[in-house]
């Protein structure tokens, strides 16, 4: 029992562009992890320059990749979890080389969790992925389903995530993966389920926005307005 209570795991980016993984497991949990790693860790072969530690690192990555691909993990915001890379067309087709920006591309490709990566890495991800074109405020995908539904479809949600990236409440930086989408004009009040009418809100500020109301600012953020308390019952988003 004491060993079990000491279990811990930390995963954090480092300043040199790596991700440090440190932790310890109780014996039973360690046996599960070692058995899984062994199943996908290839034995050393002639011509394989990897160390034992590098093979284990590759095995851990492969385990996670297979788990993501399996579709058996719990959904996140209505979709199965997946690696998200946001990139420009120039970077995707090789017009923006590593170490430089071309053709007006002012922002490098980005990973959802770890931030900027080289265009060559974005192209590597694109070799085996589902590419979703997101031309903000344009017709890359249908970004407006009008009054048909108050439920946000995946295409609209993804476009709003790319635009907002975090909860848009002033002073809140909760990441998109932990956010809901709030109708600026409530759906029950005639607001459409559209790109223009959606805004990212963390669950806490989403709840407060419905309870107290929200004031939207010109820079695309909002503040909770506790003076405008709703008195006519719950408003559905």
C-alpha positions as CSV (number, residue, x, y, z in Angstrom):
1,X,0.0,0.0,0.0
2,X,2.8,2.4,0.8
3,X,4.5,1.7,-2.5
4,X,1.2,2.3,-4.3
5,X,0.7,5.7,-2.6
6,X,4.1,6.8,-3.9
7,X,3.2,6.4,-7.6
8,X,3.6,9.5,-9.7
9,X,4.2,10.6,-13.2
10,X,5.3,14.0,-14.6
11,X,5.4,14.9,-18.3
12,X,6.8,18.4,-19.2
13,X,8.5,20.1,-22.1
14,X,12.1,21.2,-21.6
15,X,13.8,24.3,-22.8
16,X,15.7,22.4,-25.5
17,X,12.7,21.1,-27.3
18,X,12.4,17.7,-25.6
19,X,9.7,16.3,-23.3
20,X,10.9,15.0,-20.0
21,X,9.0,12.0,-18.5
22,X,9.7,11.1,-14.9
23,X,7.9,8.9,-12.4
24,X,7.6,5.7,-10.5
25,X,5.0,3.0,-10.3
26,X,4.1,0.3,-7.8
27,X,5.1,-3.2,-8.7
28,X,1.7,-4.3,-10.1
29,X,1.4,-1.2,-12.3
30,X,5.1,-1.5,-13.4
31,X,4.4,-5.0,-14.5
32,X,1.6,-3.9,-16.7
33,X,3.7,-1.1,-18.3
34,X,6.8,-3.4,-18.8
35,X,4.6,-6.1,-20.4
36,X,3.1,-3.6,-22.8
37,X,6.5,-2.0,-23.7
38,X,8.0,-5.4,-24.2
39,X,5.3,-6.3,-26.7
40,X,6.3,-3.4,-29.0
41,X,10.0,-3.2,-28.3
42,X,11.9,-4.9,-31.1
43,X,15.0,-6.8,-30.1
44,X,18.3,-5.2,-31.2
45,X,19.3,-6.1,-34.7
46,X,22.5,-5.7,-36.7
47,X,22.5,-2.2,-38.2
48,X,20.1,-0.7,-35.6
49,X,22.0,2.2,-34.0
50,X,19.4,2.8,-31.2
51,X,20.3,2.2,-27.6
52,X,18.1,0.2,-25.3
53,X,16.7,3.4,-23.9
54,X,15.9,4.8,-27.4
55,X,14.1,1.6,-28.3
56,X,12.0,1.9,-25.1
57,X,11.2,5.5,-25.9
58,X,10.1,4.5,-29.4
59,X,8.0,1.7,-27.9
60,X,6.2,4.1,-25.6
61,X,5.4,6.4,-28.5
62,X,4.2,3.4,-30.5
63,X,1.9,2.3,-27.7
64,X,0.3,5.7,-27.5
65,X,0.0,5.9,-31.3
66,X,-1.8,2.6,-31.4
67,X,-4.1,3.6,-28.6
68,X,-5.0,6.8,-30.4
69,X,-5.6,5.0,-33.6
70,X,-7.7,2.3,-32.0
71,X,-10.6,4.7,-31.3
72,X,-11.2,3.1,-27.9
73,X,-10.1,6.0,-25.8
74,X,-12.8,8.3,-24.2
75,X,-13.9,11.1,-26.5
76,X,-12.8,14.6,-25.9
77,X,-15.3,17.3,-26.9
78,X,-17.2,14.8,-29.0
79,X,-14.3,13.5,-31.0
80,X,-11.8,10.7,-30.4
81,X,-8.5,12.1,-29.1
82,X,-5.9,12.8,-31.8
83,X,-2.7,14.7,-32.5
84,X,-3.6,18.2,-33.9
85,X,-1.1,20.0,-36.1
86,X,-2.1,23.5,-37.3
87,X,-0.1,24.5,-40.3
88,X,-0.3,26.8,-43.3
89,X,-0.6,25.6,-46.9
90,X,2.9,26.9,-47.7
91,X,4.5,24.8,-44.9
92,X,2.4,21.7,-45.8
93,X,3.6,21.7,-49.4
94,X,7.2,22.6,-48.7
95,X,7.2,26.3,-49.6
96,X,8.2,27.3,-46.1
97,X,11.5,25.6,-45.3
98,X,12.8,24.8,-41.8
99,X,14.4,27.8,-40.2
100,X,12.6,30.4,-42.3
101,X,9.2,31.8,-43.3
102,X,8.2,32.5,-46.8
103,X,5.2,33.7,-48.8
104,X,3.9,35.8,-45.9
105,X,3.6,32.8,-43.6
106,X,4.3,34.6,-40.3
107,X,3.6,31.7,-38.0
108,X,5.2,28.2,-38.0
109,X,3.2,25.0,-37.7
110,X,2.0,24.3,-34.2
111,X,1.2,21.2,-32.1
112,X,-1.8,21.5,-29.8
113,X,0.1,20.6,-26.7
114,X,3.7,21.6,-27.3
115,X,3.6,24.6,-29.7
116,X,5.8,25.5,-32.7
117,X,7.4,22.8,-34.8
118,X,9.4,22.8,-38.1
119,X,7.5,22.6,-41.4
120,X,9.3,19.3,-42.1
121,X,7.8,17.8,-39.0
122,X,4.3,19.0,-40.0
123,X,4.8,17.3,-43.3
124,X,5.8,14.1,-41.5
125,X,2.5,14.2,-39.6
126,X,0.6,14.8,-42.8
127,X,1.9,11.5,-44.3
128,X,-0.6,9.6,-42.3
129,X,-3.4,11.7,-41.1
130,X,-6.8,13.2,-41.9
131,X,-6.3,16.7,-43.2
132,X,-9.1,19.1,-42.4
133,X,-8.9,22.4,-44.4
134,X,-9.8,25.3,-42.2
135,X,-9.9,28.6,-44.1
136,X,-11.1,30.9,-41.4
137,X,-14.0,33.1,-42.6
138,X,-14.0,31.3,-45.9
139,X,-15.4,28.1,-47.5
140,X,-12.8,25.5,-46.6
141,X,-15.6,23.8,-44.7
142,X,-19.2,24.6,-43.9
143,X,-18.9,26.9,-40.9
144,X,-22.6,27.8,-40.5
145,X,-25.5,25.4,-40.0
146,X,-27.9,28.2,-39.1
147,X,-30.8,27.4,-36.8
148,X,-30.9,23.6,-37.5
149,X,-29.1,22.6,-34.3
150,X,-27.6,24.1,-31.2
151,X,-25.0,21.3,-31.2
152,X,-21.6,22.4,-32.6
153,X,-20.4,20.2,-35.5
154,X,-16.8,19.2,-35.5
155,X,-15.8,21.4,-38.4
156,X,-17.2,24.6,-36.8
157,X,-15.7,23.7,-33.4
158,X,-12.2,23.1,-35.0
159,X,-12.3,26.4,-36.8
160,X,-13.2,28.3,-33.6
161,X,-10.5,26.4,-31.7
162,X,-7.9,27.5,-34.3
163,X,-9.1,31.1,-34.0
164,X,-9.4,31.4,-30.2
165,X,-7.0,28.8,-28.9
166,X,-7.9,29.4,-25.3
167,X,-10.8,30.5,-23.2
168,X,-11.6,34.0,-24.3
169,X,-12.6,35.3,-20.8
170,X,-10.3,38.1,-19.9
171,X,-7.3,36.7,-17.9
172,X,-8.1,33.0,-18.5
173,X,-5.8,30.8,-20.6
174,X,-7.5,27.4,-20.3
175,X,-6.5,25.6,-23.5
176,X,-9.0,24.8,-26.3
177,X,-9.1,21.1,-25.4
178,X,-10.6,21.9,-22.0
179,X,-13.2,24.4,-23.4
180,X,-16.8,24.5,-24.5
181,X,-18.1,26.7,-27.3
182,X,-20.6,29.4,-26.2
183,X,-23.2,31.0,-28.4
184,X,-22.5,34.8,-28.1
185,X,-26.2,35.2,-28.9
186,X,-27.9,32.3,-27.2
187,X,-29.4,29.7,-29.5
188,X,-32.7,29.9,-27.5
189,X,-32.7,33.6,-28.3
190,X,-32.3,33.1,-32.1
191,X,-28.5,32.9,-32.2
192,X,-27.1,30.6,-35.0
193,X,-24.7,27.8,-34.5
194,X,-22.0,29.5,-36.6
195,X,-18.3,30.4,-36.6
196,X,-19.1,34.0,-36.1
197,X,-21.5,33.4,-33.2
198,X,-19.2,30.9,-31.3
199,X,-16.5,31.7,-28.7
200,X,-14.3,29.4,-26.6
201,X,-15.1,29.3,-22.9
202,X,-13.7,27.1,-20.2
203,X,-16.4,25.2,-18.3
204,X,-16.2,27.5,-15.3
205,X,-16.7,30.7,-17.4
206,X,-19.3,29.0,-19.6
207,X,-21.4,28.3,-16.5
208,X,-21.0,31.8,-15.3
209,X,-21.8,33.3,-18.7
210,X,-25.2,31.6,-18.6
211,X,-25.8,32.4,-15.0
212,X,-24.8,36.1,-15.0
213,X,-24.5,37.0,-18.7
214,X,-21.4,38.2,-20.5
215,X,-20.1,41.4,-22.1
216,X,-18.1,40.9,-25.3
217,X,-15.2,43.3,-26.1
218,X,-14.0,44.4,-29.5
219,X,-10.8,42.3,-29.2
220,X,-12.8,39.1,-29.2
221,X,-12.8,38.5,-25.4
222,X,-15.6,38.7,-22.8
223,X,-16.2,39.5,-19.2
224,X,-18.8,38.0,-16.9
225,X,-21.4,40.6,-16.1
226,X,-22.7,39.7,-12.6
227,X,-25.0,42.7,-12.6
228,X,-27.1,41.2,-15.4
229,X,-28.3,38.1,-13.6
230,X,-30.7,35.9,-15.6
231,X,-34.0,35.7,-13.8
232,X,-36.1,33.9,-16.5
233,X,-34.7,30.4,-15.9
234,X,-31.9,28.4,-17.5
235,X,-30.7,29.4,-21.0
236,X,-29.5,26.6,-23.2
237,X,-26.3,27.1,-25.2
